[in-house]
């Protein structure tokens, strides 16, 4: 069993500590065949990638693919887009998406919402229902539907750490993700998918990915915590896209 690629790594273009090339070198040293550079979407007002930098990142990755071609590594440009509204809106437009090789979708605090009502629901209500039961069921339903709309609106390769900061109905999300070919991430930096969530999701026809969510070059390819949860949940390795048996 080998990790084929790490598809969730960050760089200095958002709030990682290493350059793109630092992450590439780390991936080569770990024996990976692919690495995706997926900095936070531009809608994050604290550490989102600047829109003007995405074309520069595209150029750098194309150059590095040529530079390291003999190593067998393939470098992908991606973005960890942010959910910005309940209609499934994200902080990436078509022009920016065309620059990328892979598109991730996640939920994070500190993102500019699509509207005031979206902001109240996504970024005020969700933290509250984590500690207060009032409105929790409604919030879960709205969050889940928002993710489902997003994966039907955009070519999302996988959802990052689903349920980590905004609670979702993982069974419904897994079922609908499977229909459109969107995978669910088992993230080594966050606790989701948890063992229990994996058990629920694996009942549906959906695929998974394991990723490091590396914010330093040293963490590239470090998916041990993800694999521990995979084994505990009893998820067959063949259902994980980036594991070679």
GUFIKE-91965 format. One record per residue: residue number from 1; x, y negated, z negated of N, C-alpha, C in turn. Coordinates in steps of 0.001 Angstrom, whole numbers, plus 500000, padded with zeros to 6 digits. Each point is the difference from the previous one (the first is absolute). Layout:
N
<pt NUM, <X, Y, Z>, <X, Y, Z>, <X, Y, Z>>;
...
This chain:
245
<pt 1, <500841, 501194, 500000>, <499159, 498806, 500000>, <500881, 498750, 500000>>;
<pt 2, <499772, 499121, 500968>, <500786, 498777, 500109>, <499097, 498802, 500270>>;
<pt 3, <500418, 498853, 499492>, <499304, 498756, 500294>, <500466, 499512, 501363>>;
<pt 4, <499063, 499875, 500935>, <500340, 499582, 501363>, <500226, 498494, 500079>>;
<pt 5, <499110, 499243, 499365>, <500118, 498548, 500053>, <499381, 499343, 498789>>;
<pt 6, <500487, 498818, 499693>, <499432, 499173, 498929>, <499351, 498803, 500689>>;
<pt 7, <498682, 499915, 499889>, <499250, 499022, 500786>, <499475, 498831, 499168>>;
<pt 8, <500594, 499786, 498843>, <499568, 498888, 499150>, <501208, 499480, 499238>>;
<pt 9, <500736, 499081, 500635>, <501158, 499384, 499354>, <499959, 498486, 500218>>;
<pt 10, <500518, 499268, 499019>, <499975, 498538, 500034>, <501418, 499432, 500074>>;
<pt 11, <500088, 498769, 500499>, <501295, 499337, 500161>, <499925, 498562, 499483>>;
<pt 12, <501055, 499269, 500233>, <500052, 498596, 499590>, <498983, 499141, 500740>>;
<pt 13, <499370, 500542, 501024>, <498971, 499235, 500705>, <498718, 499874, 499177>>;
<pt 14, <499862, 500818, 498952>, <498904, 499770, 499043>, <500627, 499929, 498617>>;
<pt 15, <499898, 501048, 499184>, <500662, 499911, 498695>, <500859, 501218, 499705>>;
<pt 16, <500579, 500562, 501053>, <501019, 501017, 499821>, <501358, 499341, 499806>>;
<pt 17, <500980, 500785, 499592>, <501320, 499432, 499713>, <501013, 500255, 501103>>;
<pt 18, <499681, 500872, 500942>, <500948, 500342, 501051>, <499568, 499499, 501365>>;
<pt 19, <500942, 499979, 500920>, <499694, 499626, 501378>, <499407, 501201, 500735>>;
<pt 20, <499520, 499758, 501207>, <499509, 501106, 500824>, <501116, 501014, 500209>>;
<pt 21, <501189, 499511, 500330>, <501114, 500910, 500266>, <500406, 500767, 498746>>;
<pt 22, <499901, 499387, 498841>, <500285, 500716, 498749>, <499076, 501208, 499856>>;
<pt 23, <498717, 499796, 500279>, <499038, 501098, 499891>, <500272, 501076, 501040>>;
<pt 24, <500386, 499571, 501190>, <500316, 500962, 501064>, <501193, 500861, 499601>>;
<pt 25, <501043, 499372, 499494>, <501184, 500754, 499573>, <499645, 500992, 498897>>;
<pt 26, <499151, 499573, 499078>, <499577, 500893, 498919>, <499233, 501190, 500561>>;
<pt 27, <499144, 499743, 500979>, <499224, 501082, 500610>, <500907, 500994, 500711>>;
<pt 28, <501006, 499493, 500693>, <500953, 500880, 500684>, <500740, 500860, 498986>>;
<pt 29, <500449, 499391, 498913>, <500727, 500739, 498959>, <499137, 501060, 499336>>;
<pt 30, <498678, 499763, 499974>, <499079, 500975, 499402>, <499589, 501082, 501003>>;
<pt 31, <500439, 499871, 501241>, <499674, 501000, 501007>, <498624, 499844, 500620>>;
<pt 32, <499407, 498818, 499877>, <498677, 499778, 500579>, <500100, 499814, 501511>>;
<pt 33, <498940, 500371, 500688>, <499930, 499828, 501446>, <499295, 498708, 500388>>;
<pt 34, <499151, 499498, 499117>, <499282, 498762, 500269>, <499902, 499157, 498733>>;
<pt 35, <499972, 498697, 500188>, <499734, 499083, 498892>, <499161, 498851, 500531>>;
<pt 36, <499008, 499603, 499231>, <499170, 498854, 500360>, <500268, 498856, 499031>>;
<pt 37, <500198, 498834, 500563>, <500154, 498771, 499223>, <498628, 499346, 499941>>;
<pt 38, <499383, 500023, 498837>, <498606, 499553, 499868>, <499872, 498979, 498874>>;
<pt 39, <500398, 498786, 500301>, <499886, 498953, 498990>, <498549, 499561, 499846>>;
<pt 40, <499731, 499309, 498897>, <498629, 499608, 499676>, <499427, 499052, 501045>>;
<pt 41, <498707, 500150, 500260>, <499322, 499170, 500979>, <500107, 498519, 499688>>;
<pt 42, <499845, 499150, 501023>, <500208, 498556, 499841>, <498968, 499301, 499130>>;
<pt 43, <498913, 500690, 499653>, <498978, 499379, 499171>, <500332, 499949, 498525>>;
<pt 44, <501085, 500664, 499599>, <500395, 499961, 498590>, <500766, 498712, 499749>>;
<pt 45, <499455, 499140, 499132>, <500594, 498675, 499855>, <501259, 499971, 499141>>;
<pt 46, <500354, 501109, 499368>, <501233, 500038, 499216>, <501149, 500621, 500775>>;
<pt 47, <499764, 501138, 500646>, <501095, 500669, 500694>, <499596, 500660, 501308>>;
<pt 48, <499015, 499434, 500675>, <499660, 500506, 501322>, <501054, 499622, 501033>>;
<pt 49, <500173, 500858, 500998>, <500926, 499683, 501085>, <499467, 498785, 500759>>;
<pt 50, <500871, 499125, 500401>, <499587, 498827, 500770>, <499713, 500428, 501443>>;
<pt 51, <498914, 499492, 500539>, <499615, 500380, 501367>, <501123, 499738, 500995>>;
<pt 52, <500712, 498900, 499807>, <501070, 499646, 500934>, <501164, 500988, 499952>>;
<pt 53, <500078, 500786, 498911>, <501106, 500945, 499868>, <499731, 501346, 500666>>;
<pt 54, <498747, 500315, 500271>, <499704, 501308, 500593>, <500643, 500178, 501380>>;
<pt 55, <499973, 499001, 500890>, <500730, 500172, 501262>, <501501, 500188, 499792>>;
<pt 56, <500557, 499341, 498995>, <501424, 500154, 499699>, <500290, 501406, 499484>>;
<pt 57, <499102, 500522, 499183>, <500157, 501363, 499497>, <499901, 501003, 501144>>;
<pt 58, <499093, 499729, 500939>, <499857, 500873, 501169>, <501307, 500055, 500785>>;
<pt 59, <500601, 498839, 500216>, <501266, 499932, 500729>, <501112, 500724, 499244>>;
<pt 60, <500042, 499807, 498681>, <501052, 500638, 499204>, <499852, 501514, 500012>>;
<pt 61, <498788, 500478, 499882>, <499776, 501451, 499995>, <500324, 500606, 501359>>;
<pt 62, <499658, 499317, 501073>, <500366, 500494, 501336>, <501518, 500083, 500138>>;
<pt 63, <500688, 499000, 499471>, <501469, 499991, 500060>, <500589, 501129, 499161>>;
<pt 64, <499436, 500208, 498811>, <500518, 501052, 499121>, <499703, 501388, 500543>>;
<pt 65, <498885, 500153, 500694>, <499721, 501295, 500633>, <501075, 500341, 501026>>;
<pt 66, <500468, 498997, 500731>, <501093, 500221, 500951>, <501307, 500278, 499260>>;
<pt 67, <500267, 499220, 498966>, <501262, 500128, 499265>, <500151, 501373, 499363>>;
<pt 68, <498902, 500529, 499464>, <500076, 501269, 499267>, <499392, 501165, 500774>>;
<pt 69, <499894, 499872, 501306>, <499344, 501038, 500809>, <500693, 501356, 499894>>;
<pt 70, <501319, 499986, 499852>, <500736, 501265, 499945>, <499781, 500752, 498693>>;
<pt 71, <499473, 499334, 498994>, <499741, 500675, 498720>, <498699, 500795, 500034>>;
<pt 72, <499149, 499712, 500982>, <498711, 500682, 500085>, <498892, 499334, 499218>>;
<pt 73, <500288, 498868, 499352>, <498975, 499301, 499222>, <499107, 499177, 500925>>;
<pt 74, <498723, 499963, 499695>, <499060, 499127, 500703>, <499463, 498993, 498995>>;
<pt 75, <500101, 498719, 500339>, <499584, 498922, 499096>, <498715, 499389, 500525>>;
<pt 76, <499008, 499914, 499140>, <498692, 499470, 500379>, <499738, 498679, 499294>>;
<pt 77, <499358, 499092, 500708>, <499534, 498772, 499369>, <498543, 500177, 499608>>;
<pt 78, <499730, 499765, 498740>, <498627, 500068, 499519>, <499702, 498832, 499089>>;
<pt 79, <498773, 499938, 499549>, <499580, 499012, 499014>, <499039, 500682, 499042>>;
<pt 80, <500160, 499735, 498710>, <499008, 500451, 499026>, <498945, 498898, 499907>>;
<pt 81, <499025, 500087, 500909>, <498958, 498979, 500076>, <499147, 500013, 498740>>;
<pt 82, <499426, 498854, 499695>, <499154, 499856, 498819>, <498531, 499940, 500378>>;
<pt 83, <499186, 500709, 499249>, <498553, 499869, 500136>, <499612, 498612, 499499>>;
<pt 84, <499265, 499237, 500826>, <499677, 498620, 499617>, <498507, 499735, 499849>>;
<pt 85, <499157, 500980, 500372>, <498566, 499755, 499901>, <499184, 501270, 500070>>;
<pt 86, <498760, 499915, 499558>, <499132, 501172, 499929>, <499482, 500455, 501364>>;
<pt 87, <500223, 499197, 501030>, <499647, 500428, 501353>, <501160, 500730, 500672>>;
<pt 88, <500989, 500352, 499213>, <501131, 500754, 500532>, <501031, 499143, 500699>>;
<pt 89, <500074, 498725, 499633>, <501004, 499119, 500594>, <501360, 500209, 499338>>;
<pt 90, <501053, 499757, 500776>, <501369, 500096, 499494>, <500769, 498743, 500416>>;
<pt 91, <501221, 499873, 499503>, <500786, 498795, 500271>, <500944, 500153, 501192>>;
<pt 92, <499576, 500766, 500996>, <500768, 500174, 501236>, <499070, 499788, 501185>>;
<pt 93, <500432, 499161, 500952>, <499202, 499827, 501211>, <500556, 500885, 501111>>;
<pt 94, <499299, 500041, 501129>, <500385, 500897, 501093>, <501407, 499715, 500516>>;
<pt 95, <500364, 498729, 500056>, <501320, 499629, 500502>, <501104, 500570, 499116>>;
<pt 96, <499809, 499933, 498699>, <500999, 500533, 499074>, <500005, 501523, 500013>>;
<pt 97, <498821, 500596, 500080>, <499910, 501464, 500015>, <500755, 500576, 501194>>;
<pt 98, <499950, 499308, 501136>, <500680, 500483, 501206>, <501512, 500051, 499835>>;
<pt 99, <500534, 499252, 499056>, <501441, 500024, 499739>, <500427, 501249, 499235>>;
<pt 100, <499054, 500654, 499354>, <500327, 501089, 499078>, <499913, 501378, 500653>>;
<pt 101, <500661, 500956, 499356>, <499910, 501405, 500392>, <499047, 500768, 499099>>;
<pt 102, <499775, 499467, 498813>, <499199, 500696, 498995>, <499323, 498944, 499126>>;
<pt 103, <498756, 500275, 499609>, <499242, 499027, 499210>, <499438, 500683, 498761>>;
<pt 104, <500365, 499466, 498844>, <499532, 500514, 498716>, <498924, 499068, 499462>>;
<pt 105, <499183, 500513, 499112>, <498971, 499181, 499366>, <500024, 500221, 498504>>;
<pt 106, <500064, 498906, 499245>, <499987, 500105, 498550>, <499198, 498891, 499360>>;
<pt 107, <499811, 500128, 498711>, <499330, 498966, 499207>, <500992, 499490, 498972>>;
<pt 108, <500178, 498684, 499963>, <500924, 499385, 499051>, <499390, 498733, 499428>>;
<pt 109, <500373, 499682, 498775>, <499652, 498703, 499442>, <500877, 498935, 500672>>;
<pt 110, <499539, 498754, 499967>, <500807, 498912, 500536>, <499862, 499801, 501493>>;
<pt 111, <498874, 500460, 500562>, <499779, 499894, 501441>, <498927, 498950, 500282>>;
<pt 112, <500201, 499237, 501048>, <499012, 499000, 500399>, <498779, 500723, 500562>>;
<pt 113, <498822, 499851, 499385>, <498808, 500728, 500456>, <499417, 499401, 501272>>;
<pt 114, <499163, 500783, 500654>, <499353, 499541, 501223>, <498971, 498907, 499722>>;
<pt 115, <499390, 500033, 498812>, <499003, 499004, 499608>, <500002, 499876, 498482>>;
<pt 116, <499284, 499015, 499493>, <499907, 499823, 498547>, <499324, 501202, 499354>>;
<pt 117, <498922, 500476, 500602>, <499292, 501150, 499423>, <500870, 501248, 500022>>;
<pt 118, <500793, 500161, 501065>, <500940, 501125, 500043>, <501035, 499869, 498889>>;
<pt 119, <500451, 498781, 499766>, <500986, 499775, 498951>, <499466, 500333, 498626>>;
<pt 120, <498756, 499606, 499744>, <499377, 500301, 498707>, <499862, 501506, 499821>>;
<pt 121, <499512, 500669, 501039>, <499770, 501436, 499896>, <501272, 500817, 499938>>;
<pt 122, <500965, 499652, 500857>, <501223, 500791, 500085>, <500988, 499707, 498883>>;
<pt 123, <500165, 498728, 499643>, <501116, 499633, 499142>, <499617, 499498, 498615>>;
<pt 124, <498713, 499833, 499757>, <499541, 499675, 498645>, <499216, 501174, 499418>>;
<pt 125, <499076, 500512, 500800>, <499156, 501090, 499506>, <500788, 501289, 499781>>;
<pt 126, <500860, 500354, 500931>, <500712, 501276, 499889>, <500866, 500115, 498750>>;
<pt 127, <500780, 498990, 499640>, <500748, 500121, 498740>, <499091, 500124, 498779>>;
<pt 128, <498838, 499338, 500055>, <499076, 500042, 498863>, <499387, 501383, 499810>>;
<pt 129, <499605, 500644, 501107>, <499323, 501302, 499861>, <500965, 501104, 499586>>;
<pt 130, <501286, 499711, 500007>, <500949, 500980, 499481>, <499863, 500152, 498494>>;
<pt 131, <499570, 498924, 499342>, <499885, 500028, 498538>, <498557, 499906, 499515>>;
<pt 132, <499107, 499523, 500865>, <498585, 499870, 499640>, <499149, 500876, 500914>>;
<pt 133, <499117, 500816, 499436>, <499204, 500912, 500832>, <498907, 499318, 500815>>;
<pt 134, <499612, 498799, 499617>, <498910, 499312, 500691>, <500407, 499671, 501437>>;
<pt 135, <499218, 500489, 500949>, <500267, 499733, 501408>, <501054, 500881, 500627>>;
<pt 136, <500533, 500971, 499253>, <501085, 500836, 500523>, <499543, 500845, 501185>>;
<pt 137, <498833, 500613, 499882>, <499516, 500863, 501079>, <499800, 499204, 501289>>;
<pt 138, <499422, 498810, 499863>, <499783, 499143, 501170>, <501319, 499573, 500626>>;
<pt 139, <500979, 499680, 499166>, <501314, 499590, 500507>, <500667, 501135, 500764>>;
<pt 140, <499920, 501206, 499456>, <500589, 501163, 500668>, <499354, 500209, 501365>>;
<pt 141, <498691, 499871, 500054>, <499280, 500186, 501261>, <500414, 498945, 501029>>;
<pt 142, <500088, 498753, 499563>, <500369, 498922, 500922>, <501453, 500135, 500466>>;
<pt 143, <500889, 500353, 499086>, <501404, 500192, 500369>, <500144, 501111, 501032>>;
<pt 144, <499315, 501103, 499747>, <500088, 501156, 500894>, <499504, 499648, 501390>>;
<pt 145, <498871, 499335, 500068>, <499443, 499615, 501300>, <500913, 499023, 500727>>;
<pt 146, <500654, 499121, 499252>, <500925, 499043, 500618>, <501175, 500722, 500656>>;
<pt 147, <500567, 500971, 499299>, <501097, 500779, 500576>, <499536, 500773, 501230>>;
<pt 148, <498819, 500580, 499922>, <499478, 500780, 501123>, <499783, 499107, 501219>>;
<pt 149, <499476, 498814, 499777>, <499831, 499062, 501115>, <501350, 499625, 500600>>;
<pt 150, <500987, 499794, 499149>, <501326, 499600, 500485>, <500637, 501078, 500865>>;
<pt 151, <499897, 501263, 499587>, <500633, 501060, 500794>, <499240, 500274, 501284>>;
<pt 152, <498768, 499521, 500075>, <499256, 500078, 501257>, <500237, 498765, 500866>>;
<pt 153, <500417, 498913, 499380>, <500260, 498756, 500734>, <501410, 499928, 500571>>;
<pt 154, <500951, 500670, 499341>, <501410, 499856, 500356>, <500678, 501371, 500084>>;
<pt 155, <501127, 500091, 500742>, <500722, 501273, 500144>, <500887, 500290, 498786>>;
<pt 156, <499374, 500310, 498886>, <500725, 500218, 498743>, <500572, 501416, 499964>>;
<pt 157, <501317, 500111, 499849>, <500626, 501320, 499917>, <499731, 500677, 498664>>;
<pt 158, <500119, 499232, 498918>, <499642, 500562, 498696>, <499700, 498890, 499006>>;
<pt 159, <499235, 500361, 498974>, <499647, 499083, 498919>, <501008, 500193, 498875>>;
<pt 160, <500602, 498903, 499556>, <501024, 500094, 498963>, <499374, 500060, 498607>>;
<pt 161, <500570, 500864, 499173>, <499584, 500211, 498602>, <498504, 499730, 499762>>;
<pt 162, <499105, 500723, 500705>, <498556, 499723, 499873>, <499488, 500205, 498579>>;
<pt 163, <499290, 498992, 499500>, <499462, 500066, 498648>, <500927, 499466, 498937>>;
<pt 164, <501178, 499534, 500391>, <500984, 499578, 499007>, <499599, 498717, 499277>>;
<pt 165, <499484, 499025, 500733>, <499643, 498722, 499382>, <498532, 499647, 500173>>;
<pt 166, <499356, 500637, 500947>, <498555, 499837, 500197>, <499394, 501393, 500080>>;
<pt 167, <499120, 500320, 499079>, <499429, 501336, 499940>, <499163, 500283, 501242>>;
<pt 168, <500092, 501235, 500501>, <499239, 500420, 501173>, <499396, 501379, 499751>>;
<pt 169, <499006, 500337, 500811>, <499461, 501358, 500031>, <500918, 500798, 500906>>;
<pt 170, <500942, 500716, 499406>, <501053, 500642, 500776>, <499444, 501079, 500924>>;
<pt 171, <498937, 500673, 499603>, <499418, 501043, 500848>, <499422, 499399, 501280>>;
<pt 172, <499238, 498925, 499850>, <499410, 499351, 501173>, <501080, 499389, 500884>>;
<pt 173, <500990, 499370, 499379>, <501082, 499393, 500768>, <500779, 501062, 500769>>;
<pt 174, <500286, 501120, 499355>, <500730, 501084, 500659>, <499208, 500560, 501178>>;
<pt 175, <498712, 500175, 499802>, <499149, 500540, 501066>, <500008, 499084, 501225>>;
<pt 176, <499826, 498699, 499773>, <499943, 499052, 501111>, <501384, 499775, 500616>>;
<pt 177, <501044, 500042, 499184>, <501357, 499858, 500527>, <500332, 501165, 500921>>;
<pt 178, <499574, 501185, 499612>, <500240, 501166, 500832>, <499363, 499887, 501370>>;
<pt 179, <498857, 499360, 500061>, <499274, 499859, 501272>, <500756, 499136, 501003>>;
<pt 180, <500753, 499018, 499507>, <500697, 499079, 500909>, <501510, 500250, 500045>>;
<pt 181, <500456, 501043, 499313>, <501415, 500347, 500046>, <500903, 499155, 499129>>;
<pt 182, <499420, 499353, 499000>, <500791, 499215, 499047>, <500376, 500880, 498814>>;
<pt 183, <501270, 500034, 499660>, <500458, 500821, 498878>, <499903, 499223, 498685>>;
<pt 184, <500085, 500730, 498901>, <500037, 499402, 498665>, <501402, 500192, 499425>>;
<pt 185, <500511, 498966, 499370>, <501360, 500045, 499479>, <500058, 500478, 498555>>;
<pt 186, <500961, 500866, 499744>, <500370, 500392, 498645>, <501299, 499254, 499712>>;
<pt 187, <499892, 498952, 499214>, <501054, 499009, 499845>, <500873, 500306, 498782>>;
<pt 188, <501313, 499962, 500177>, <500907, 500318, 498897>, <500205, 498841, 499032>>;
<pt 189, <499653, 498798, 500407>, <500168, 498829, 499133>, <498748, 499754, 499163>>;
<pt 190, <498851, 500314, 500562>, <498724, 499841, 499313>, <499460, 501371, 499593>>;
<pt 191, <499012, 500006, 499133>, <499447, 501265, 499500>, <498959, 500611, 500929>>;
<pt 192, <499637, 499304, 501063>, <499020, 500520, 500941>, <500676, 500376, 501319>>;
<pt 193, <499504, 500984, 500622>, <498933, 500864, 499534>, <500455, 500817, 498797>>;
<pt 194, <499129, 500076, 499002>, <500273, 500818, 498821>, <499723, 501459, 500321>>;
<pt 195, <500362, 500869, 499083>, <499729, 501432, 500186>, <498510, 500235, 500194>>;
<pt 196, <499184, 499374, 499164>, <498554, 500177, 500104>, <499471, 499460, 501321>>;
<pt 197, <500504, 498856, 500428>, <499557, 499423, 501273>, <500407, 500878, 501179>>;
<pt 198, <501190, 500576, 499936>, <500437, 500911, 501064>, <499064, 501199, 500082>>;
<pt 199, <499649, 500558, 498858>, <499107, 501160, 499977>, <498656, 499677, 500640>>;
<pt 200, <499495, 498801, 499735>, <498719, 499588, 500576>, <500145, 499766, 501501>>;
<pt 201, <501048, 499282, 500392>, <500193, 499646, 501407>, <500268, 501222, 500869>>;
<pt 202, <500711, 500989, 499466>, <500366, 501154, 500817>, <498810, 500884, 500335>>;
<pt 203, <498855, 499746, 499386>, <498782, 500716, 500370>, <499456, 499517, 501340>>;
<pt 204, <500473, 498834, 500444>, <499570, 499432, 501277>, <501065, 500252, 501067>>;
<pt 205, <499617, 499805, 501248>, <500905, 500248, 501127>, <500860, 498765, 500260>>;
<pt 206, <500906, 499722, 499083>, <500854, 498822, 500091>, <501449, 500417, 499807>>;
<pt 207, <500912, 499248, 500605>, <501419, 500260, 499835>, <500603, 499026, 498990>>;
<pt 208, <501215, 500314, 499581>, <500678, 499220, 498969>, <501409, 499622, 500460>>;
<pt 209, <500566, 499005, 499335>, <501417, 499669, 500150>, <500580, 499790, 498607>>;
<pt 210, <501281, 500297, 499845>, <500714, 499691, 498758>, <501058, 498954, 500329>>;
<pt 211, <500040, 498944, 499205>, <500935, 498911, 500277>, <500615, 499461, 498719>>;
<pt 212, <501148, 499346, 500167>, <500719, 499461, 498844>, <499455, 498656, 499541>>;
<pt 213, <499457, 499198, 500942>, <499660, 498599, 499712>, <501246, 499293, 499468>>;
<pt 214, <501135, 500289, 500633>, <501285, 499488, 499527>, <500081, 498485, 500106>>;
<pt 215, <500441, 499383, 498917>, <500280, 498569, 499997>, <501501, 499744, 499893>>;
<pt 216, <500775, 501077, 499941>, <501458, 499926, 500052>, <500478, 501087, 500955>>;
<pt 217, <501135, 499812, 500660>, <500515, 501041, 500886>, <500225, 501329, 499281>>;
<pt 218, <500381, 499922, 498728>, <500274, 501226, 499242>, <498767, 500891, 499868>>;
<pt 219, <498824, 499401, 500060>, <498767, 500769, 499819>, <499434, 500564, 501295>>;
<pt 220, <500590, 499651, 501129>, <499522, 500541, 501274>, <500073, 501526, 499967>>;
<pt 221, <498913, 500644, 500379>, <499962, 501462, 500038>, <499760, 500677, 498670>>;
<pt 222, <499842, 499224, 498931>, <499774, 500575, 498672>, <498504, 500274, 499808>>;
<pt 223, <499593, 501209, 500302>, <498575, 500352, 499913>, <499760, 501125, 498997>>;
<pt 224, <500926, 500174, 499087>, <499888, 501086, 499029>, <498737, 499940, 499165>>;
<pt 225, <499624, 498806, 499550>, <498795, 499866, 499178>, <498749, 500351, 500799>>;
<pt 226, <499998, 499632, 501272>, <498871, 500362, 500861>, <499891, 501513, 500130>>;
<pt 227, <501123, 500650, 500224>, <499987, 501449, 500205>, <499625, 500753, 498730>>;
<pt 228, <500343, 499441, 498852>, <499575, 500621, 498741>, <498479, 500045, 499917>>;
<pt 229, <499346, 498914, 500386>, <498543, 499950, 499969>, <499399, 500897, 501071>>;
<pt 230, <500650, 500066, 501148>, <499552, 500895, 501073>, <499966, 501441, 499507>>;
<pt 231, <501084, 500424, 499361>, <500097, 501381, 499518>, <498985, 500276, 498897>>;
<pt 232, <499841, 499042, 499089>, <499051, 500192, 498904>, <498565, 500091, 500511>>;
<pt 233, <499700, 499238, 501048>, <498648, 500014, 500563>, <499755, 501218, 500880>>;
<pt 234, <501072, 500649, 500432>, <499844, 501157, 500874>, <499737, 499632, 501447>>;
<pt 235, <500450, 498814, 500409>, <499803, 499562, 501381>, <500976, 500731, 500917>>;
<pt 236, <499502, 500685, 501031>, <500896, 500680, 500940>, <500925, 499006, 500699>>;
<pt 237, <501275, 500332, 500078>, <500980, 499092, 500585>, <499705, 499685, 501459>>;
<pt 238, <499353, 500924, 500704>, <499727, 499769, 501417>, <498982, 498886, 500233>>;
<pt 239, <499351, 499544, 498945>, <499057, 498888, 500136>, <500674, 498640, 499801>>;
<pt 240, <501300, 500024, 499752>, <500757, 498759, 499815>, <500762, 499712, 501290>>;
<pt 241, <499690, 498889, 500617>, <500513, 499691, 501330>, <501520, 499919, 500077>>;
<pt 242, <500632, 499511, 498965>, <501438, 499745, 500096>, <500852, 501011, 499239>>;
<pt 243, <499464, 501194, 499820>, <500763, 501103, 499414>, <500218, 501069, 501063>>;
<pt 244, <501258, 500396, 500177>, <500329, 501095, 500907>, <500170, 501276, 499194>>;
<pt 245, <499304, 501038, 500395>, <500090, 501268, 499276>, <501105, 500874, 500578>>;
